[in-house]
Amino acid sequence: MPRTYVPNPRGVRHQQHSVEELEIALTIIAISGKSIRSVSRDLNIPFSVLQRFHKNRQQNPHFLPKKLGGQISLPEGVEKALVENILKCSNWGYPITEFELRMFVKYHLDRVGTKIAKFKDNRPGYDWAKLFLKRHKQDISQKMCQNIKRSRAAVTNKIINDYFDNLTPYLREISPDLVINYDETNLSDDPGRKRIICKRGTKYPERIMNFTKSATSVMFAAAADGTLLPPYIIYKSMHLYDKWTEGGPRGARYNKTPSGWMDGRCFLEWFIKIIVPYCKCKEGSKILIGDNLSSHISPEVIKLCNKYQIDFIFLPPNSTHITQPLDIAFFRPLKGSWRKILDDWKSNKKSPSVDKSTFPSLLKSTIDNLNGRDGDVIRAGFEKSGIWPLNRDRVLNMLPKDDHIDTSSEIVENNLTMFLKESRFGESAHKKTRKSRLKVPAGKSVRAHDLEFSESEISEDNNLLNQTFNDENDNEIDQPSGNDTIIEPTQSTRTWVAVNFGKNKPKIFFGKVVSVIKKGEMYEGSFTRPSLNIKNLEKCIHAFPEVIDFCEFSIIQVIRILKNPKPLRRGRWEFDENLKSVQEEFEKKK
């Protein structure tokens, strides 16, 4: 079959009549009793055509005239069922490709025992799939998809409805400039690909452009009326220099962490320097909406929220792609502007990467390059996330509809719906153990009695609060070392232990118990690493990593209760025992 049929201009052109015209003619013949020839003259339809269709209708009362042109291979009912279930798979997050559509049609025909002569081995070809999509272009089309994690796909209508039920009372009688959303993102040192002009047939066009995989974290906050608050820039470094803070956006703040991401101390300093000054000059209750991370909350943040009438509200877990205003609308144009500014800068510079002294000026140019569209983009993000104006349907429309769950078809089995449910909402086989999130319902404001903190955390936050308020002009905020950030446990849980995490071979770590999950059975601890070469097991000097390693373990995994180590300089600890002796003891017991 030709892919594009072109009629022969010299051939005979027969008069074409639609199915509706033929049905009208056959009805007139059957009801009025007129002759076929008289109806043929009245409607200008050839006598032989009407005679043939009338004869077929007399032999079979259910006979229907066929459409003009080539006939479809599958019945219309089957094609309609295919379209319905293609949409169902797409709504549940498991869309099919063109090749999978062809394979599914072959599987269906083999199951029902139907043989289509046009299909080789009962498998539709490339042309059939293209024409199928063209026939149903009003319902389905081909597009490039983006991947989302299974945890994000597990967000249900009930989770979103509960979130908006809790959020609604806080948004009553409040102006949009008092509704604030914050989120952290990173700006990379890669300007990305660009469409260029090159020789026809070039398979791999290239351009010379230095880039690295490094990135700088920036915390943004914006109000629902389109106001963009000053950014908060976080460098990956152990020190902060004055050159790194010059030429940036107006009111921007700068800090540094060993990991380059925001931690609890940085969040408190951001809250004091960015949120508090903005809320000071506003009357009435304010709303601060953000993701549910334990590092974003502390007793002092809650105290400041109570002092300045700020309701701290969390978004539902794993739902920021549909509920976070900045994530939905602001970050994409921001990063597009960043890539353009970075591309122009790298075209004139031979530096392999953006140094920290240049980053503030590039960020300022990026925000200015939005040409005042940032306000419109921010308002669009709040509107699409259903926060302002309040409209939960904007979020619910992005989730699978309930009517797709109960849709039944004579062609497709009900097991397809159950399979899609299990695939989307089923738990992953490899579930990692991690620190628990704050147990605060999404959409509700967090209060001090909802949290439990140790005395050391409270005293540490108090020290930072006093230091920050007393030194408004100091850009250098001292960060804790890796050992200082350990949670100070209570008297019953500050035991040092040697724990084996290996299965076939021993993997022994020295650590400190920080919490009791189930007394006598399960515990949580933070574990050290040998500060020297790990192959030298006789050394007994350990240190905590920069990112503290919290992990759960059972009482069965404990090999020995260790004596309290001797603290050394630079966050190191000296143990009386060593890994070699503990490993020998474990192998003897085994």
C-alpha positions as CSV (number, residue, x, y, z in Angstrom):
1,M,0.0,0.0,0.0
2,P,1.5,3.4,-0.9
3,R,2.1,5.7,2.0
4,T,0.5,8.7,0.3
5,Y,-2.1,7.8,-2.3
6,V,-2.0,10.1,-5.4
7,P,-4.9,9.5,-7.9
8,N,-4.1,9.3,-11.6
9,P,-5.1,12.6,-13.2
10,R,-5.8,10.8,-16.5
11,G,-7.9,8.1,-14.9
12,V,-11.7,8.1,-14.7
13,R,-13.1,10.0,-11.8
14,H,-16.3,8.4,-10.4
15,Q,-18.8,10.5,-8.6
16,Q,-18.5,10.1,-4.8
17,H,-21.3,10.0,-2.4
18,S,-21.2,10.1,1.4
19,V,-22.7,7.3,3.6
20,E,-25.3,9.8,4.8
21,E,-26.5,10.5,1.3
22,L,-26.8,6.8,0.5
23,E,-28.7,6.2,3.8
24,I,-31.2,8.9,2.9
25,A,-31.8,7.5,-0.6
26,L,-32.4,3.9,0.8
27,T,-34.8,5.2,3.4
28,I,-36.8,7.1,0.8
29,I,-37.0,4.0,-1.4
30,A,-38.1,1.8,1.6
31,I,-40.7,4.3,3.0
32,S,-42.2,6.3,0.1
33,G,-42.3,3.4,-2.3
34,K,-40.7,5.4,-5.1
35,S,-38.7,3.6,-7.8
36,I,-35.0,3.4,-7.6
37,R,-34.7,5.2,-10.9
38,S,-36.8,8.2,-9.8
39,V,-34.8,8.5,-6.5
40,S,-31.6,8.3,-8.6
41,R,-32.7,11.2,-10.7
42,D,-33.9,13.3,-7.7
43,L,-30.7,12.9,-5.6
44,N,-28.3,12.7,-8.6
45,I,-27.0,9.3,-7.5
46,P,-26.1,6.7,-10.2
47,F,-28.9,4.0,-10.7
48,S,-26.4,1.1,-10.5
49,V,-25.1,2.3,-7.1
50,L,-28.6,2.6,-5.6
51,Q,-29.7,-0.7,-7.1
52,R,-26.6,-2.5,-5.6
53,F,-27.1,-1.1,-2.1
54,H,-30.9,-1.7,-2.2
55,K,-30.3,-5.3,-3.1
56,N,-27.8,-5.8,-0.2
57,R,-30.3,-4.1,2.2
58,Q,-33.1,-6.5,1.2
59,Q,-30.8,-9.5,1.8
60,N,-29.5,-8.1,5.1
61,P,-31.6,-5.5,7.0
62,H,-28.5,-4.5,9.1
63,F,-26.4,-3.8,6.0
64,L,-24.6,-0.5,6.2
65,P,-22.8,1.3,3.3
66,K,-19.1,1.4,3.6
67,K,-17.1,4.6,3.7
68,L,-15.3,5.9,0.7
69,G,-11.7,4.9,0.1
70,G,-9.7,2.2,1.7
71,Q,-11.4,0.3,4.6
72,I,-9.9,0.0,8.1
73,S,-8.5,-3.4,9.1
74,L,-10.0,-3.5,12.6
75,P,-13.7,-2.9,13.5
76,E,-14.6,0.6,14.7
77,G,-15.4,-0.8,18.1
78,V,-12.0,-2.3,18.5
79,E,-10.3,0.9,17.5
80,K,-12.5,2.9,19.9
81,A,-11.5,0.5,22.7
82,L,-7.8,0.9,21.8
83,V,-8.1,4.7,22.1
84,E,-9.8,4.5,25.5
85,N,-7.2,2.2,26.9
86,I,-4.3,4.1,25.4
87,L,-5.6,7.2,27.3
88,K,-6.0,5.1,30.4
89,C,-2.4,3.9,30.3
90,S,-1.3,7.5,29.8
91,N,-3.3,8.8,32.7
92,W,-1.9,6.2,35.0
93,G,1.7,7.1,34.1
94,Y,2.5,4.1,31.8
95,P,2.0,5.4,28.3
96,I,2.7,3.1,25.4
97,T,4.9,3.8,22.3
98,E,4.0,3.3,18.7
99,F,5.8,0.0,18.6
100,E,4.0,-1.3,21.7
101,L,0.7,-0.3,20.1
102,R,1.5,-2.6,17.2
103,M,2.6,-5.4,19.4
104,F,-0.6,-5.1,21.5
105,V,-2.8,-5.3,18.4
106,K,-1.0,-8.5,17.4
107,Y,-1.4,-9.9,20.9
108,H,-5.1,-9.1,20.9
109,L,-5.8,-10.6,17.5
110,D,-3.9,-13.8,18.4
111,R,-5.9,-14.1,21.7
112,V,-9.3,-13.7,19.9
113,G,-8.3,-16.0,17.0
114,T,-8.7,-13.4,14.3
115,K,-6.5,-13.4,11.2
116,I,-6.0,-10.1,9.2
117,A,-4.8,-10.7,5.7
118,K,-3.3,-7.2,5.5
119,F,-1.1,-7.8,8.5
120,K,2.0,-9.9,8.1
121,D,2.0,-12.5,10.9
122,N,-1.0,-10.6,12.3
123,R,1.3,-7.7,13.2
124,P,0.3,-4.2,12.0
125,G,3.0,-2.3,10.1
126,Y,4.4,1.2,10.5
127,D,1.9,2.7,8.0
128,W,-1.1,1.3,9.9
129,A,0.1,2.9,13.2
130,K,0.6,6.3,11.5
131,L,-2.9,6.2,9.9
132,F,-4.4,5.0,13.2
133,L,-3.0,8.0,15.0
134,K,-4.1,10.3,12.1
135,R,-7.7,8.9,12.3
136,H,-7.9,9.6,16.0
137,K,-5.8,12.8,16.2
138,Q,-8.6,14.5,18.1
139,D,-8.1,12.2,21.0
140,I,-4.5,11.0,21.0
141,S,-1.1,12.3,19.7
142,Q,2.6,11.5,20.0
143,K,4.7,13.6,22.4
144,M,8.0,13.4,24.2
145,C,7.5,12.4,27.8
146,Q,9.4,13.2,31.0
147,N,10.1,10.7,33.8
148,I,8.8,11.0,37.4
149,K,9.7,8.8,40.3
150,R,7.4,6.2,41.7
151,S,7.1,8.1,45.0
152,R,5.7,11.1,43.1
153,A,3.3,9.0,41.1
154,A,1.9,7.7,44.3
155,V,0.3,11.0,45.2
156,T,-3.5,10.4,45.3
157,N,-6.6,12.6,45.2
158,K,-7.1,11.9,48.9
159,I,-3.7,13.3,49.8
160,I,-4.3,16.5,47.8
161,N,-7.8,16.9,49.2
162,D,-6.6,16.5,52.7
163,Y,-3.9,19.1,52.0
164,F,-6.3,21.7,50.7
165,D,-8.8,20.9,53.5
166,N,-6.0,21.9,56.0
167,L,-4.8,24.9,53.9
168,T,-8.2,26.5,53.3
169,P,-8.7,28.1,56.8
170,Y,-5.4,29.8,56.6
171,L,-6.1,31.5,53.2
172,R,-9.4,33.1,54.2
173,E,-9.3,36.9,54.4
174,I,-5.6,37.2,53.6
175,S,-3.9,39.3,50.8
176,P,-1.7,37.6,48.2
177,D,1.4,39.5,49.4
178,L,1.3,37.6,52.7
179,V,1.4,34.2,51.1
180,I,5.1,33.2,50.6
181,N,6.5,30.1,48.9
182,Y,10.2,29.1,49.1
183,D,12.3,26.5,47.3
184,E,15.9,25.7,46.7
185,T,17.5,25.0,43.3
186,N,20.9,24.9,41.8
187,L,22.4,26.7,38.8
188,S,24.9,24.6,37.0
189,D,28.1,25.5,35.1
190,D,26.8,24.0,31.8
191,P,25.1,26.3,29.3
192,G,23.6,23.3,27.5
193,R,23.1,22.5,23.9
194,K,22.3,25.1,21.2
195,R,20.8,24.8,17.7
196,I,23.6,25.7,15.2
197,I,24.2,25.8,11.4
198,C,26.6,23.1,10.1
199,K,27.3,21.1,7.0
200,R,24.4,19.0,5.8
201,G,24.8,15.3,6.9
202,T,27.1,16.1,9.9
203,K,26.3,13.4,12.4
204,Y,27.8,14.9,15.5
205,P,28.1,18.7,15.3
206,E,30.2,20.1,18.1
207,R,31.3,23.5,19.4
208,I,34.1,24.5,21.7
209,M,32.7,25.5,25.1
210,N,34.3,24.9,28.5
211,F,31.9,23.5,31.1
212,T,32.0,21.5,34.4
213,K,29.6,19.5,36.5
214,S,29.7,22.0,39.4
215,A,26.6,23.9,40.6
216,T,25.7,26.6,43.1
217,S,22.7,26.3,45.3
218,V,20.3,29.3,45.6
219,M,17.3,29.6,47.9
220,F,14.4,31.6,46.3
221,A,11.2,32.9,47.9
222,A,8.3,34.7,46.4
223,A,4.9,36.0,47.4
224,A,1.6,35.3,45.6
225,D,1.3,38.9,44.3
226,G,4.5,38.4,42.2
227,T,7.0,39.8,44.6
228,L,10.4,38.1,44.4
229,L,12.4,38.2,47.7
230,P,16.2,38.6,47.7
231,P,18.0,35.3,46.8
232,Y,20.1,33.4,49.3
233,I,23.3,31.9,47.8
234,I,25.1,28.9,49.3
235,Y,28.6,28.1,48.2
236,K,30.3,24.7,48.6
237,S,33.3,25.8,50.7
238,M,34.7,25.8,54.2
239,H,35.2,29.6,54.1
240,L,33.5,32.7,52.7
241,Y,35.4,35.6,51.1
242,D,34.3,39.1,50.4
243,K,34.9,38.8,46.6
244,W,32.2,36.1,46.5
245,T,29.5,38.6,47.8
246,E,30.1,41.5,45.4
247,G,27.9,42.5,42.4
248,G,25.0,40.3,43.2
249,P,21.2,41.0,43.2
250,R,20.0,43.7,45.6
251,G,19.6,42.4,49.1
252,A,21.1,39.0,48.4
253,R,22.7,37.0,51.2
254,Y,25.6,34.6,51.0
255,N,26.7,31.6,53.0
256,K,28.7,28.4,52.7
257,T,28.4,24.7,53.7
258,P,30.7,21.7,53.2
259,S,28.1,20.0,51.0
260,G,26.9,23.1,49.1
261,W,23.3,22.5,50.1
262,M,21.2,24.2,52.8
263,D,21.4,22.7,56.3
264,G,19.6,23.6,59.5
265,R,21.9,26.5,60.5
266,C,21.7,28.0,57.0
267,F,17.9,27.8,57.0
268,L,17.7,29.6,60.3
269,E,20.0,32.3,59.0
270,W,18.0,32.6,55.8
271,F,14.7,32.8,57.8
272,I,16.2,35.6,59.9
273,K,17.8,37.6,57.1
274,I,15.2,37.2,54.3
275,I,11.7,36.2,55.7
276,V,11.7,38.2,59.0
277,P,12.6,41.6,57.4
278,Y,9.8,41.1,54.8
279,C,7.2,40.1,57.4
280,K,8.1,42.8,59.8
281,C,6.5,45.5,57.7
282,K,3.4,43.5,57.0
283,E,0.3,43.5,59.3
284,G,-1.8,40.5,60.0
285,S,-1.1,36.8,59.7
286,K,1.5,35.6,57.1
287,I,1.8,32.1,55.5
288,L,5.1,30.5,54.6
289,I,4.7,27.4,52.4
290,G,7.6,24.9,51.7
291,D,8.6,21.3,51.5
292,N,8.5,18.9,54.4
293,L,12.2,18.6,55.3
294,S,13.4,18.2,58.9
295,S,16.4,20.4,58.2
296,H,14.1,23.3,57.5
297,I,12.7,23.5,61.0
298,S,14.0,24.2,64.5
299,P,12.7,25.5,67.8
300,E,14.0,29.0,67.0
301,V,12.2,29.1,63.6
302,I,8.9,28.2,65.4
303,K,9.6,30.9,68.0
304,L,10.1,33.5,65.2
305,C,7.0,32.3,63.4
306,N,4.9,32.9,66.6
307,K,6.5,36.3,67.2
308,Y,5.8,37.6,63.7
309,Q,2.4,35.8,63.1
310,I,3.8,33.4,60.5
311,D,2.0,30.1,59.8
312,F,4.6,27.6,58.6
313,I,2.8,25.2,56.3
314,F,4.2,22.1,54.7
315,L,3.4,20.7,51.2
316,P,2.4,17.0,50.8
317,P,5.5,14.8,50.5
318,N,6.6,14.0,46.9
319,S,4.2,16.4,45.4
320,T,6.3,19.5,44.7
321,H,6.0,19.0,41.0
322,I,2.3,19.9,41.2
323,T,1.9,21.9,44.4
324,Q,5.1,24.0,44.6
325,P,4.5,27.4,42.8
326,L,8.2,28.1,42.2
327,D,8.8,24.6,40.9
328,I,5.9,24.7,38.5
329,A,6.4,28.1,36.8
330,F,9.4,30.1,38.0
331,F,12.5,27.9,37.8
332,R,12.2,26.9,34.1
333,P,12.3,30.5,32.7
334,L,14.9,31.3,35.4
335,K,17.2,28.5,34.2
336,G,16.6,29.4,30.6
337,S,17.7,32.9,31.3
338,W,20.7,31.6,33.3
339,R,21.9,29.4,30.3
340,K,21.6,32.3,28.0
341,I,23.7,34.6,30.3
342,L,26.2,31.8,30.9
343,D,26.5,31.1,27.2
344,D,27.3,34.7,26.4
345,W,29.8,35.0,29.3
346,K,31.6,31.8,28.3
347,S,31.8,32.9,24.6
348,N,33.9,35.9,25.7
349,K,35.9,34.1,28.5
350,K,38.4,31.3,28.3
351,S,37.9,30.3,32.0
352,P,37.0,26.6,32.3
353,S,34.3,27.3,34.9
354,V,32.4,30.1,36.6
355,D,34.4,31.1,39.7
356,K,32.6,32.1,42.9
357,S,33.6,35.8,42.5
358,T,31.7,35.9,39.1
359,F,28.6,34.0,40.2
360,P,26.8,37.0,41.9
361,S,27.0,39.3,38.9
362,L,25.8,36.5,36.6
363,L,22.9,35.8,38.9
364,K,21.9,39.4,38.9
365,S,22.0,39.5,35.1
366,T,19.9,36.4,35.0
367,I,17.1,37.9,37.0
368,D,17.3,41.2,35.1
369,N,17.1,39.3,31.8
370,L,13.6,38.1,32.7
371,N,12.5,41.7,31.6
372,G,10.0,42.1,34.4
373,R,8.2,38.8,33.6
374,D,9.2,37.3,36.9
375,G,6.0,38.7,38.6
376,D,3.7,37.3,36.0
377,V,5.5,33.9,36.1
378,I,5.3,33.8,39.9
379,R,1.6,34.6,39.9
380,A,1.0,31.9,37.3
381,G,2.8,29.4,39.5
382,F,0.6,30.2,42.5
383,E,-2.5,30.0,40.3
384,K,-1.6,26.6,38.7
385,S,-0.7,25.1,42.1
386,G,-4.2,26.1,43.4
387,I,-2.9,28.2,46.3
388,W,-3.9,31.7,45.0
389,P,-6.6,32.0,44.1
390,L,-7.6,28.9,46.1
391,N,-8.7,26.2,43.6
392,R,-7.9,22.6,44.4
393,D,-9.2,21.5,41.0
394,R,-6.1,22.9,39.3
395,V,-4.0,20.2,41.1
396,L,-6.6,17.4,41.0
397,N,-6.9,17.8,37.2
398,M,-3.2,16.8,36.9
399,L,-3.9,13.4,38.7
400,P,-5.6,10.3,37.2
401,K,-9.4,10.7,37.3
402,D,-11.5,8.2,39.2
403,D,-13.7,7.6,36.2
404,H,-10.7,5.9,34.5
405,I,-10.5,3.4,37.2
406,D,-14.0,1.9,36.7
407,T,-14.1,2.1,32.9
408,S,-15.0,-1.3,31.5
409,S,-14.7,-2.5,27.9
410,E,-15.8,-5.7,26.2
411,I,-12.4,-5.8,24.4
412,V,-9.9,-5.0,27.2
413,E,-9.9,-7.1,30.4
414,N,-10.5,-5.6,33.9
415,N,-7.0,-6.8,34.9
416,L,-5.5,-3.8,33.0
417,T,-7.0,-1.4,35.6
418,M,-5.7,-3.5,38.5
419,F,-2.3,-3.7,36.9
420,L,-2.1,0.0,36.5
421,K,-3.1,0.6,40.1
422,E,-0.4,-1.8,41.4
423,S,2.2,-0.3,39.1
424,R,1.5,3.3,40.1
425,F,0.8,2.9,43.8
426,G,2.7,-0.3,44.6
427,E,5.7,0.0,46.9
428,S,9.2,-0.3,45.5
429,A,11.0,-3.6,46.2
430,H,14.2,-1.8,47.3
431,K,13.0,0.5,50.0
432,K,15.8,2.5,51.6
433,T,15.9,3.3,55.3
434,R,16.0,7.0,55.9
435,K,15.3,9.6,58.6
436,S,11.6,10.2,59.1
437,R,10.0,13.4,58.0
438,L,8.3,15.7,60.4
439,K,5.0,14.3,61.4
440,V,2.9,17.3,60.5
441,P,-0.1,17.1,58.2
442,A,0.4,18.8,54.8
443,G,-1.4,22.1,54.7
444,K,-1.4,22.6,58.5
445,S,0.8,25.2,60.3
446,V,3.5,23.6,62.5
447,R,3.7,24.6,66.1
448,A,6.3,24.0,68.8
449,H,4.4,21.2,70.5
450,D,4.5,19.2,67.2
451,L,8.3,18.8,67.4
452,E,10.7,17.2,69.7
453,F,14.3,18.5,70.0
454,S,17.2,17.8,72.2
455,E,18.6,20.4,74.6
456,S,21.8,20.7,72.6
457,E,19.9,21.6,69.4
458,I,17.9,24.2,71.2
459,S,21.0,25.8,72.8
460,E,22.8,25.7,69.4
461,D,19.9,27.5,67.7
462,N,19.8,30.1,70.5
463,N,23.5,30.8,70.0
464,L,23.0,31.2,66.3
465,L,20.0,33.4,66.8
466,N,21.8,35.8,69.2
467,Q,24.9,35.8,66.9
468,T,22.8,36.7,63.8
469,F,20.7,39.4,65.4
470,N,23.7,41.0,67.0
471,D,25.8,41.1,63.9
472,E,23.6,42.2,61.0
473,N,26.5,43.2,58.7
474,D,28.6,40.1,59.2
475,N,28.5,38.0,56.0
476,E,30.7,35.3,57.5
477,I,28.5,32.7,59.2
478,D,30.6,30.0,60.9
479,Q,29.4,26.6,60.0
480,P,29.7,23.6,62.3
481,S,32.2,20.9,61.5
482,G,31.1,17.4,60.7
483,N,31.3,16.3,64.3
484,D,29.4,19.3,65.8
485,T,26.2,18.5,63.9
486,I,25.7,15.1,65.7
487,I,22.5,15.0,67.7
488,E,23.4,14.9,71.4
489,P,21.4,11.9,72.8
490,T,20.0,11.4,76.2
491,Q,21.8,9.5,79.0
492,S,20.3,6.2,78.0
493,T,21.4,6.4,74.3
494,R,24.9,7.8,74.2
495,T,26.5,4.3,74.1
496,W,29.4,3.6,71.6
497,V,29.0,0.3,69.8
498,A,30.7,-1.8,67.1
499,V,28.1,-3.0,64.6
500,N,28.4,-5.4,61.7
501,F,26.4,-4.5,58.5
502,G,27.9,-7.2,56.3
503,K,26.0,-10.4,55.2
504,N,28.6,-12.8,53.9
505,K,31.7,-10.8,54.8
506,P,32.0,-8.7,58.0
507,K,31.6,-4.9,57.5
508,I,32.2,-3.4,60.9
509,F,31.7,0.2,61.9
510,F,32.1,2.1,65.1
511,G,29.2,4.4,66.0
512,K,27.2,6.1,68.6
513,V,23.6,5.3,69.5
514,V,21.4,8.4,69.0
515,S,17.9,7.0,69.5
516,V,16.0,3.9,70.6
517,I,13.4,2.7,68.1
518,K,12.3,-0.3,70.0
519,K,13.9,-1.0,73.4
520,G,16.0,-4.1,73.3
521,E,15.5,-4.7,69.6
522,M,16.1,-1.8,67.2
523,Y,18.3,1.3,67.5
524,E,19.5,4.2,65.4
525,G,23.1,5.4,65.4
526,S,25.6,7.7,63.6
527,F,28.7,5.9,62.4
528,T,32.3,6.9,62.0
529,R,35.0,6.1,59.3
530,P,38.7,5.4,59.9
531,S,40.5,8.7,59.4
532,L,43.6,6.9,57.9
533,N,43.9,4.2,55.3
534,I,41.0,1.7,55.8
535,K,43.3,-1.2,55.0
536,N,45.4,-0.5,58.1
537,L,43.0,-2.1,60.6
538,E,45.3,-1.6,63.6
539,K,44.7,2.1,63.6
540,C,42.0,3.2,66.0
541,I,41.5,6.9,65.0
542,H,38.1,7.6,63.5
543,A,36.1,10.6,62.4
544,F,32.5,11.3,61.4
545,P,31.9,12.1,57.7
546,E,30.8,15.5,56.5
547,V,27.3,14.1,55.8
548,I,26.4,12.3,59.0
549,D,25.7,8.6,58.4
550,F,22.5,7.7,60.3
551,C,21.4,4.1,60.1
552,E,19.1,1.7,61.9
553,F,20.5,-1.6,63.3
554,S,19.2,-4.5,65.5
555,I,20.6,-5.7,68.7
556,I,21.8,-8.9,66.9
557,Q,24.2,-6.8,64.7
558,V,26.0,-5.4,67.8
559,I,29.4,-7.1,68.3
560,R,30.7,-5.1,71.2
561,I,29.9,-2.2,73.5
562,L,32.9,0.2,73.2
563,K,34.5,2.4,75.8
564,N,34.0,6.1,75.3
565,P,36.7,7.3,72.8
566,K,39.1,10.1,73.5
567,P,38.3,13.3,71.5
568,L,41.1,14.6,69.4
569,R,41.6,17.7,67.2
570,R,39.6,18.3,64.0
571,G,36.7,16.2,65.0
572,R,38.6,12.9,65.4
573,W,38.1,10.2,68.0
574,E,40.7,7.7,69.4
575,F,39.3,4.3,70.5
576,D,41.0,1.8,72.8
577,E,39.8,-1.0,70.5
578,N,40.7,-1.3,66.8
579,L,38.9,-2.7,63.8
580,K,41.3,-5.7,63.6
581,S,40.7,-6.9,67.1
582,V,36.9,-6.5,66.8
583,Q,36.9,-8.3,63.5
584,E,38.9,-11.2,65.0
585,E,36.5,-11.4,67.9
586,F,33.5,-11.5,65.5
587,E,35.0,-14.3,63.4
588,K,35.7,-16.4,66.5
589,K,32.1,-16.0,67.6
590,K,30.9,-16.9,64.1
